[in-house]
């Protein structure tokens, strides 16, 4: 377990009466992250945590409880009280994918109080430079001519990258080989080296290799092009109008968090997301379109869980044994 603490310049004790009057927590706040330090989820939690610490005049601690695709952290948060001192940076894996693959110790909808969507990141469909098929159309033809022979790497079974491949196979009517790795790092090494041919990897992980010319970006997986890759077409533009497979992050609390407090926190997260330095950091990581109301984020999570549940069922996807 690792923590990162954000302290404000003013003494927290001087702010307690004001904070209590606003309904915000008067003591330290922990944001629980289900992944190791340095990843996208941890980065966004630290960026938002710093701003909330400043606005709330209290201590915000980012606490990493990594493991099981974020499930360990989510299960922990689901059992906490709703006083606002324990929050969670929810992730597509822990709140939309894994609960559809296996039994978990929480309900991703009923056991959490949505606060705010922080950001949505596209995946990039990439290949190494040796591959002959460098457009979506050519890749579909390649898969149809070689059923079950074209390899796609992912960060692991049940990962967002894996499910993007499953969606592609369903919509294109093709079969390919899924090669799971323990993270994007080793997968990208093998992709560049030619051990695997293609991947739907996160934009954050794939971009440095695309920019350096070691990997080729074929398409991106949101319905609109990301600002960081304006010249890379979307899957929707490439013949798959409903194809959208993203990685997303959002702040939630335990289910007992009062709606009024969730809305109060939502206001401050939305303020943070509009700050120039925050916007710059989010853009660098590929995260876009965060913010909006509590209700908007709640509906987004319901939609995402249903969408990926359908892909998992129709694709016959199984979790790790």
LINQUILIN-V898306 format. One record per helix or strand. SS is the DSSP state (A for helix, B for strand). FROM is the first residue (numbers start at 1). LEN is the number of residues. If there is no record, write none. Layout:
BEGIN
[[SS | FROM | LEN] [SS | FROM | LEN]]
END
This chain:
BEGIN
[[B | 2 | 5] [A | 12 | 11] [B | 29 | 5] [A | 40 | 17] [B | 60 | 5] [A | 68 | 11] [B | 86 | 6] [A | 92 | 10] [B | 112 | 17] [A | 136 | 10] [B | 151 | 4] [A | 160 | 13] [B | 177 | 4] [A | 184 | 10] [B | 198 | 5] [A | 203 | 9] [B | 215 | 6] [A | 227 | 3] [B | 234 | 1] [A | 236 | 3] [B | 246 | 9] [A | 259 | 15] [A | 276 | 10] [B | 288 | 1] [A | 294 | 22]]
END
